[in-house]
Amino acid sequence: MTTHSIEHHPDLAEMRSRFERVTSTPAAQTVEALALITGLYLAASPWIAGFSGLSSLAINNLIAGVAYCLCMGGLGSAYERTHAMAWTAVAIGAWTIVAPWVIAGDVSTTRSVVSNVITGGVALLLALSMAGMAGRNRAT
């Protein structure tokens, strides 16, 4: 009895080829670069925007920013294995938008709200864009 490896299945080869085509486009590379910049800003935003006094929100943004970079950073080089992480990045973007109210409660600075809402919105859109790229070239 001969066993065949799933690695040689024609559908898997086609899927990998499609993911490689998608991530090698300038649009995908731009989205990934912007996502990494967004994640780095999110991690450093308490100190850049000047709301590091809200320590729990500052720690949240630091962790969320690093997690976002890790989720979006591997997509260009190994999209076929990491595309599901783009959906985790979508959740991080959504969380970033609501975090000032959930974590800090009575938000005393508009800087933290404005920074988180804008950064979270950008992160959410970039992650949705990257997650949607997998199905973009199905007909080709």
Secondary structure as UniProt FT lines:
FT   HELIX           6..8
FT   HELIX           10..23
FT   HELIX           26..48
FT   TURN            49..50
FT   TURN            52..53
FT   HELIX           55..73
FT   TURN            74..77
FT   HELIX           79..82
FT   TURN            83..84
FT   HELIX           85..104
FT   HELIX           110..136
FT   TURN            137..139
//
